[in-house]
Amino acid sequence: MSVIVYTTNHCPECTILKKFLQDYQIEFVIRNCSQNPSFSEEINQLGFLGVPITLVNGKAIQGFKPHEIIEALEAI
């Protein structure tokens, strides 16, 4: 299982998303676009302009959508 969260330093929705994943003990990798501009290019290639973006085994979910994240995890 692979979960990647694209985030920035000053994104309240990103903070909520990361807390949600931690609370549900879902392991994830953080890709901070503020610290590494190439991550911004990655989300642009996925067709998005902003964060948070969560990739669950390659499926992109924009924003904080806990139901969609859980569904994507259960589909594995």
Secondary structure, DSSP 4 states (H G I P E B T S, - for coil): --EEEEE-TT-HHHHHHHHHHHHTT---EEEETTT-HHHHHHHHHTT-SSS-EEEETTEEEES--HHHHHHHHHT-
